[in-house]
Amino acid sequence: MNRKIREKILKGVAASPGIAIGTPFFYVHEILNISRETVPDHDIENEILKYKAALELTKDKILEDKKNASKRGGHEAAKIFDSHLLIIDDQVLIDEVIYFISEHNVHSSYAVSKVMKGYQAAFEKIQNQYFSQRAFDIEDVSRRIITNLTPDDKPGSELSKGIKGRQIVVSDNIFPSDTVNFNKDHLLGIVTEFGGKTSHAAILSRALEVPAVVGVKSLSKWVNKASLLIIDGYSGKVILNPRPSTFESYKKRQHDEEKQLENDLKFSVLPSITLDNQQISILSNIQSVLETDNVIKWNSDGVGLFRTEILFESSLSILSEDDQYNIYNEVSKKLYPKKVIIRILDIGGDKLNDKISVKEDNPFLGVRGMRLLFDHPKLLKSHLRAIIRASSRKNISIIIPFVANLTEVKKTKALITKIKKELSDEGFPFDNDIRIGVMIEIPSAAMIADHIAKAVDFFSIGTNDLTQYVLAADRGNERVSNIYESFHPAVIRMIDMTIKAAAKRNINVGLCGQMAGYPLAIPLLLGLGLREFSVTPFLVPVVKKIIRRLDTEECGYLARKCLKQGSSRAVSSILSEFFGKKIGDNPLQ
Amino acid sequence: MVEEQVKIINSLGLHARPAARLVKITSAYDCEVAIIKDDMEINAKSIMGVMMLAAEQDSFITIKCWGPDEENCMKDLKELINNKFYEE
């Protein structure tokens, strides 16, 4: 107790929302620092046999993990294991390890670690990101082999054994093979030193709905001195040895959240109707197959936005048509008869594969979404084919992202028609009436929504991008965060125009930006005529609770009043007042 | 020994899957196979080696085969690469 460090706050990337307070469990991948032990000549042969047996064992385990991953719908993870099998089967590598054992008279685990480390280092040096990331796979496979060479002593390999009750897992990084060890019963949260929003740790924690902060620089340097940790999955903060006042305030937030969650779950079984009996759809935004469980758990009406980018970013190579089909089909099957809107890959020039990305001065105004995909016809085609092939249950719709003009809509539609023809010639079953929608997220699209509405089956308003493009303020840039205002009248007018255009053509319109989950915004959006909200799965009951206390006609008055205002501040104050009256200060109880 | 320079034309380059296909061929032959790119030379029967070349689209690699069935092996490899690894 006496030489503990004081409160220390580290900053990382917020990867999964929520607050966790607890003791750290160090999930260490340290076994690669194997000490050198000599083996006498007469035992060399035995040592080699031991190594070969460990290879077989490892292979079996990888196959088992792959099977489990596929069963749970983790086609993404299953693919990673495929490449691990390729590594383990590499005959040249096997021979190298055997040679190392006999040449240097060493223990097989030392030989494996030495040889693999050499490869790892070589891959880390490669400039191309795809290839350099293979170093992680090598490390993962190497760790598994070594673990199987020392079956009695498995440091860190089985989380459930070492963890004391529920703890926060602290690690350098989370590898695919670790995934199977994680179980929500033991896990308060995850903090890692490396990784970003698309890392394995981030995907896993979102799917398990535990708070996570990743990419925390110099975590390992400080965390050993911590006996208590707080991770704030909203802001990306990690607090080591919190002082009493910090502890109390987080404890309170956490307590409120837990109560709320309990309450929410009870709420989620109730129908989502307003006081005047208007049925409202509350859909979910998801980005992996694993999250479909949360859609069901929170009793969401379906998926309003399936982001496909993470599938590509977290994958080892560009996903083939079949790989993608398996993923989309799994989501469709798991959620049937709920609807699933799949967004066409919306990658910017700053994202994804080195192969595809383009260097641009201003990527957010550059080659993004369809603009980029039209330049990669093969990728676009396999992507669309996979989505359409997965549509035979008739619960899938396609949404076109980042549309600025009608030409893009028509071009995409024509391509879809062509692909449908090809698929039917090839004998694939699919939904011939598959619905096609457009994301309204570029101001020009909102302005000509009446024209676009004639060409498509539905709209989804992406308020995050719409706001940043209307106000010319990057939402990730702290220096202009005061300009990025969700309640700016210009944003509200654009939403209004879009909803009106959709109503006139009698097509469906949803809203899938963060705004759909802001309590204050819900009465306004209802008043503007929105009947379909799409939010992070755990927010579904929160939205529902608010909706059940509102009357659409009253909200209509409110919306008209807001549309007349000249500033965000004026709108906010009207909304706060309304909210206070209708819902009370604490809407979430 | 036969030696030839080949251009990688598939869009992914020697990613995991194409590399696996290449190794499947080289492993089926008795001859030795090496691939050289820039100043790196690797054993083409190792997928790790092949990936380590980080050969992207439009890059050139030099293939060397030596052994009893070197001619056929070279022929198969060229066919694979020129047919974009039968993936596109």
Contacts between the chains, C-beta under 8 A, distances in Angstrom:
chain1	res1	chain2	res2	distance
A	83	B	16	4.8
A	86	B	16	6.4
A	86	B	19	8.0
A	86	B	20	5.3
A	86	B	47	5.2
A	87	B	47	7.0
A	87	B	48	6.5
A	89	B	47	7.9
A	90	B	23	7.8
A	90	B	46	5.2
A	90	B	47	5.2
A	90	B	48	5.3
A	91	B	27	6.9
A	91	B	45	6.3
A	91	B	46	7.2
A	92	B	43	5.1
A	92	B	45	5.5
A	92	B	46	3.3
A	92	B	48	7.3
A	92	B	49	6.3
A	93	B	46	6.1
A	93	B	48	5.7
A	119	B	48	5.6
A	119	B	52	7.3
A	122	B	52	5.6
A	123	B	51	7.7
A	123	B	52	6.5
A	126	B	52	7.5
A	126	B	54	4.7
A	127	B	54	7.5
A	128	B	54	5.1
A	128	B	56	6.5
A	130	B	15	6.6
A	131	B	51	6.3
A	131	B	52	7.7
A	131	B	54	4.3
A	134	B	16	7.7
A	134	B	51	6.1
A	138	B	48	7.4
A	316	B	15	7.5
A	316	B	16	5.6
A	317	B	12	6.0
A	317	B	15	4.3
A	317	B	16	5.6
A	317	B	17	6.1
A	318	B	11	8.0
A	318	B	12	6.3
A	318	B	15	8.0
A	320	B	87	7.4
A	354	B	56	7.9
A	355	B	11	6.4
A	355	B	12	6.6
A	355	B	13	7.3
A	355	B	56	7.1
A	355	B	57	7.1
A	378	B	11	7.0
A	378	B	88	6.1
